Amino acid sequence: MAKVFIGVDPHKLSATIEVVDDRERVLATGRFGTDKAGYAAMRRHVAGWRERVWAVEGSNGAGRPLAQRLLADGEDVVDVPAKLSARARLFDTGHNRKTDAHDAHAVSVVAVRTQGLRVLSYDEQLEALRMLADRREELTRQRVQTVNRLHRLLAELTPGKGKKDLTALQAKGILASARPRDLAGKTRRRLAVEQLAELVAVEKKIKALTKELKAMVIASGSGLMDLRGVGPVVAARVLADVGAVARFADRNRFASWTGTAPIEASSGEIVRHRLSRAGNRRMNHMIHIAATTQIRLDTPGRAYYRRKQTAGKTRAEAMRCLKRRISDALYRQLVADARAARTGPGGHCGATLTSSAADLPPHIDTSDQPLPGPVPTPLPATTADATPRPGSAPQTTRRRAGAVKVQRPTGRTTLTATSAGAHSKEPIPAS
């Protein structure tokens, strides 16, 4: 049976689908609820096509719950950005009205025409990591709101004694010294005590989530926290939002996704670049946190930042340069983590704890080949039975990769093993 594409226009309570073949001929349509019964009916509706690919619009937004359910049930799902479906709907013939059925048709058309759409995968650990990272972000915003309300109440209770950076301990000390006697002052102090209790509870939850995120990042085997300025919160957000780093062709694509690559705005002989406001703004914020941390501490990132300022760049321009360098370092570390996870514990591609000699040969690519040995140094021509004189230095000749023939002053010849494939691992710069 021919392969079909199922375009999905998801909503909170319903999902509209359209099934098309590789020639964009409509085979079936339907509208189903997102509850358990509606989801089961939708899958039965397309059960006749075994070779099917679900194309979900906005799988990181409104379409995430439905996409995750399909992935958990073993379905093939690709992500269709809303920008591409909007273009298809704009250039489509017809009334060009925005309806659910028309949106589902545009999504299915994009799935047929577009090569290289992001293929989604189901990873329970990354999904849990994403939910915890989102929850901590919500608690952080709640903490900021609570601190602002508490700061306002304390400024009214004790005029002229407010602090710019207010902590729970400082607020407790201020409240202990405040003894209002009027009704408004007593009410204000009671509300401030409630806000202080909320602040202590929120900070306790934030600390617990940070500890849990750190444990999950370490369990994932990622080395992101080895980079300067990258803590458990930044590392968890990077892992949760990036997913599979293989979907980025190179570091430039990754920088464009993070919003750290400038946009070229050249005209004629004038070559200039502008700040990019596109990309994942949440990832851009995480990179900004890492850059700020590197500038605050004594790191190579701060030295790079100051060199850019010395070269004539403003603080904002130097910060953008540093953020791009950090984006490249994150990409290299993610690629290294993916390669380490693919090679397995034995250090070779395909090696696992359950592999045996009866298994198929593991897949080997060019990155798993050993590095060539050192280039042999040409020696001066000597006679066939030349023997070194006493006191002379030993001479070495290249025999094969992994062995070196050493001639001792006593005339005895030994073979000493060398690590022809060994090489020093250069650390990934954080700036």
C-alpha positions in Angstrom: 0.0 0.0 0.0 1.3 3.5 -0.9 2.6 5.8 1.8 0.2 8.5 3.0 0.6 11.7 5.0 -1.9 12.7 7.6 -2.0 16.5 8.2 -3.3 17.4 11.6 -4.6 20.8 12.8 -4.6 20.4 16.6 -6.6 22.2 19.2 -7.2 21.7 22.9 -10.5 19.9 22.5 -10.5 18.7 18.8 -8.2 17.8 16.0 -8.9 18.0 12.3 -7.1 15.6 10.0 -6.7 15.1 6.2 -5.1 12.1 4.6 -3.3 12.6 1.3 -1.0 10.5 -0.9 2.3 11.4 -2.4 0.4 13.2 -5.3 -1.6 15.3 -2.8 -4.8 13.6 -3.6 -7.2 13.8 -0.7 -8.1 10.3 0.5 -10.0 11.0 3.8 -10.9 13.8 6.2 -12.3 14.0 9.7 -12.7 15.9 12.9 -12.2 14.2 16.2 -12.1 15.0 19.9 -8.9 14.9 21.8 -10.4 12.8 24.6 -9.8 9.1 24.9 -12.7 8.1 22.7 -12.0 10.7 20.1 -8.3 9.7 19.9 -9.2 6.1 19.5 -11.7 6.9 16.7 -9.1 9.0 14.9 -6.6 6.1 14.9 -9.3 3.7 13.7 -10.2 6.1 10.9 -6.7 5.8 9.4 -5.9 2.2 10.3 -6.4 1.1 6.7 -3.1 2.8 5.7 -0.2 1.0 7.3 2.5 3.2 5.7 1.4 6.5 7.2 3.2 9.6 8.6 1.5 12.0 10.9 2.3 15.7 10.2 1.4 17.8 13.3 1.4 21.5 13.2 3.2 23.2 16.1 4.3 20.0 17.9 6.1 22.2 20.5 3.0 24.2 21.3 -0.7 23.3 21.0 0.1 20.1 19.1 2.5 18.7 21.7 0.0 16.6 23.7 -1.3 14.9 20.6 2.1 14.4 19.1 3.4 12.8 22.3 0.4 10.4 22.4 1.0 9.4 18.8 4.7 8.8 19.5 4.0 6.8 22.6 1.8 4.5 20.4 4.6 3.9 17.9 3.4 6.3 15.2 5.7 8.2 12.8 5.3 11.9 13.5 7.0 14.9 11.8 6.8 18.5 12.9 5.3 21.1 10.5 6.1 24.7 11.5 3.2 27.1 11.4 5.2 29.3 9.1 5.3 26.7 6.4 1.7 25.8 6.6 0.7 29.5 6.4 2.8 29.9 3.2 1.1 26.8 1.7 -2.3 28.2 2.6 -1.5 31.6 1.2 -0.4 30.3 -2.2 -3.1 27.7 -2.5 -5.9 28.2 -5.0 -9.4 28.8 -3.7 -11.0 31.1 -1.3 -8.0 31.2 1.1 -10.2 31.3 4.1 -8.6 30.1 7.4 -10.7 27.1 8.5 -9.7 23.9 10.4 -10.1 21.8 7.3 -8.1 24.2 5.2 -5.4 24.3 7.8 -5.2 20.5 7.9 -4.9 20.5 4.1 -2.1 23.0 4.2 -0.2 20.9 6.8 -0.6 17.7 4.7 0.6 19.5 1.6 3.7 20.8 3.4 4.5 17.3 4.6 4.3 16.0 1.0 6.4 18.8 -0.6 9.0 19.5 2.1 12.1 17.4 2.6 13.9 17.4 5.9 11.0 18.1 8.3 12.0 17.3 11.9 11.1 13.8 12.8 9.9 13.6 16.4 11.0 10.9 18.8 9.6 9.9 22.2 12.1 10.1 25.0 10.6 9.7 28.5 13.7 11.2 30.2 13.7 14.3 28.0 10.0 14.7 28.4 10.3 14.6 32.2 13.2 17.0 32.0 11.2 19.4 29.9 8.3 19.4 32.4 10.6 20.0 35.4 12.4 22.8 33.6 9.0 24.4 32.7 7.8 24.1 36.3 11.0 25.7 37.6 10.6 28.6 35.1 7.0 29.1 36.3 8.2 29.1 40.0 10.9 31.6 39.1 8.4 34.0 37.6 6.2 33.5 40.7 9.1 34.3 43.0 9.8 37.6 41.1 6.1 38.6 41.5 6.1 37.7 45.2 9.3 39.7 45.8 7.8 42.7 44.0 4.7 42.6 46.1 6.6 42.1 49.3 9.0 45.0 48.4 6.1 47.3 47.8 4.5 46.4 51.2 7.8 46.8 53.1 8.5 50.2 51.4 5.1 51.4 52.8 5.8 49.9 56.2 9.3 51.3 56.6 9.7 54.3 54.2 13.3 54.9 53.0 14.6 51.5 54.1 13.9 49.4 51.0 16.5 47.2 49.4 17.1 46.7 45.7 17.8 43.0 46.0 15.5 41.7 48.7 15.9 38.3 50.2 13.6 36.4 52.5 16.0 36.8 55.5 16.2 40.5 55.0 12.4 40.8 54.7 12.0 38.9 57.9 14.3 41.3 59.7 12.5 44.3 58.4 9.1 42.9 59.5 10.4 42.1 63.0 11.3 45.8 63.5 8.0 47.1 62.1 5.3 47.7 64.8 2.4 49.7 63.2 -0.4 50.8 65.5 -3.1 51.9 63.0 -5.5 49.6 61.2 -4.0 50.1 57.7 -0.5 49.5 59.0 -1.5 46.3 60.8 -3.2 45.0 57.7 -0.2 45.9 55.6 2.1 44.0 57.9 -0.2 40.9 57.9 -0.2 40.9 54.1 3.6 41.2 54.1 3.9 38.2 56.4 1.7 36.2 54.0 3.9 37.2 51.1 7.0 36.3 53.0 5.6 32.9 53.8 4.8 32.4 50.1 8.4 33.5 49.1 10.0 31.0 51.5 7.8 28.2 50.1 8.5 29.1 46.5 12.3 29.3 47.1 12.2 25.9 48.8 10.5 24.4 45.7 12.9 26.0 43.4 15.9 24.6 45.3 14.4 21.1 45.3 13.7 21.3 41.5 17.2 22.5 40.8 18.6 19.6 42.7 16.4 17.2 40.8 17.4 18.8 37.4 21.0 18.4 38.3 20.6 14.7 39.0 18.8 14.1 35.8 21.4 16.0 33.7 24.1 14.0 35.3 22.2 10.7 34.7 21.8 11.6 31.0 25.6 11.5 30.6 25.8 15.0 29.1 28.9 17.1 29.6 27.1 20.5 29.3 27.7 21.4 32.9 31.5 21.1 32.3 31.2 24.4 30.3 31.8 27.6 32.1 28.5 29.4 33.0 26.3 26.4 32.2 24.6 25.1 35.4 21.9 22.5 35.8 19.1 24.8 34.9 20.7 26.0 31.6 21.8 22.4 30.8 18.3 21.0 31.4 16.7 23.6 29.2 19.2 23.0 26.4 18.7 19.2 26.5 14.9 19.5 26.7 14.5 22.0 23.8 17.2 20.7 21.5 16.2 17.0 21.7 18.2 15.3 18.9 21.1 17.5 17.9 21.3 15.6 14.6 18.5 17.8 13.2 21.0 20.6 12.9 23.3 20.3 9.9 26.1 22.4 11.5 26.9 25.0 14.1 25.6 27.8 11.9 22.1 26.2 11.8 22.2 25.7 15.5 23.2 29.4 16.0 20.3 30.5 13.8 17.9 28.4 15.9 19.2 29.9 19.1 19.0 33.4 17.7 22.7 34.1 18.2 23.5 34.4 14.4 23.2 37.9 13.1 21.1 38.6 10.1 22.8 39.9 7.0 21.4 43.2 5.8 23.8 44.1 3.0 23.1 46.3 0.0 25.4 46.7 -2.9 28.9 47.2 -1.6 27.8 47.9 1.9 28.0 44.7 4.0 26.4 44.9 7.4 24.6 42.6 9.9 21.7 43.2 12.2 20.6 41.6 15.5 18.4 38.6 15.0 15.1 38.5 16.9 14.2 35.1 15.5 14.9 31.7 16.8 14.1 30.1 20.2 14.1 33.0 22.5 14.1 30.7 25.6 17.4 29.2 24.4 18.7 32.7 23.7 17.9 33.6 27.2 19.8 30.6 28.6 22.9 31.5 26.5 22.6 35.0 27.8 22.7 33.7 31.3 25.8 31.7 30.5 27.5 34.7 28.9 26.7 36.9 31.9 28.2 34.4 34.3 31.4 34.1 32.2 31.8 37.9 32.2 31.2 38.1 35.9 33.9 35.5 36.7 37.5 35.2 35.7 37.0 33.0 32.6 38.3 33.0 29.0 34.9 34.3 28.1 35.5 37.5 30.0 38.9 37.9 28.3 37.3 37.4 24.9 34.6 39.9 25.8 37.1 42.5 26.8 39.2 41.9 23.7 36.1 42.7 21.6 35.5 45.9 23.5 39.2 46.9 23.0 38.7 46.3 19.3 36.0 49.0 19.2 32.8 47.1 19.8 30.1 48.3 22.2 29.1 46.3 25.2 26.0 44.9 23.4 28.1 43.9 20.3 30.7 42.2 22.4 28.0 40.4 24.3 26.5 39.1 21.0 29.9 37.9 19.9 30.4 36.0 23.2 26.9 34.5 22.9 27.7 33.2 19.5 30.9 31.6 20.8 28.9 29.9 23.6 26.3 28.7 21.1 29.1 27.0 19.1 30.5 25.4 22.3 27.1 24.1 23.2 26.7 22.6 19.8 30.1 20.9 19.9 29.3 19.5 23.3 25.9 18.2 22.2 27.5 16.5 19.2 30.2 15.0 21.4 27.5 13.7 23.8 25.5 12.2 20.9 28.6 10.5 19.6 29.5 9.1 23.0 26.0 7.7 23.4 26.1 6.1 20.0 29.5 4.5 20.5 28.4 2.8 23.8 30.4 1.9 26.9 33.1 0.0 24.9 34.2 3.0 23.0 33.2 1.6 19.6 30.1 2.3 17.6 27.5 -0.4 18.3 29.0 -1.7 21.5 26.5 -2.3 24.3 26.3 -4.2 27.5 24.2 -6.9 25.8 26.2 -7.4 22.7 27.9 -10.7 22.0 30.2 -12.3 19.5 27.2 -13.8 17.7 25.7 -10.4 17.0 26.0 -8.6 13.6 29.1 -6.6 13.1 28.6 -3.1 14.5 28.3 -0.1 12.1 31.6 1.7 11.8 31.8 5.1 10.2 34.8 7.3 9.4 34.7 9.0 12.8 35.4 5.7 14.5 38.5 4.9 12.5 41.8 5.2 14.5 44.0 8.2 13.7 47.0 7.6 11.6 50.3 7.1 13.4 53.0 9.8 13.5 54.8 10.6 10.3 58.1 8.7 10.3 61.2 10.8 10.3 63.6 9.9 7.4 66.9 8.5 8.7 70.3 8.8 7.0 71.4 5.9 4.9 73.5 3.4 6.7 75.1 0.0 6.0 73.1 -3.1 6.4 75.0 -4.3 9.6 75.6 -0.9 11.1 76.0 -1.1 14.8 75.8 1.9 17.1 79.0 2.8 18.9 79.0 2.7 22.7 77.7 6.0 24.1 75.6 6.9 21.1 71.9 7.7 21.3 69.4 4.9 20.4 67.9 5.2 16.9 64.3 4.4 16.0 62.9 3.2 12.8 59.2 2.9 11.8 58.1 -0.7 11.4 54.3 -0.7 11.5 51.5 1.2 13.1 51.6 0.3 16.8 55.2 -0.9 17.0 58.6 0.8 16.9 61.9 -1.0 16.5 64.4 0.3 19.0 68.1 -0.6 18.7 69.9 -0.5 22.0 73.6 0.3 22.4 74.1 -3.4 23.3 72.8 -4.5 19.8 69.7 -6.2 21.2 66.5 -5.4 19.3 63.2 -5.0 21.1 59.7 -4.0 20.0 58.0 -1.4 22.0 54.2 -0.9 21.6 53.0 2.6 20.9 49.5 4.0 20.8 49.3 5.0 17.1 45.6 5.7 17.4 45.8 7.6 20.7 45.5 11.3 20.7 45.0 14.0 23.3 41.4 15.0 23.7 41.3 18.8 23.3 38.7 20.3 25.7 35.8 22.2 24.1 36.3 25.9 24.8 33.4 27.6 26.6 33.9 30.9 24.9 
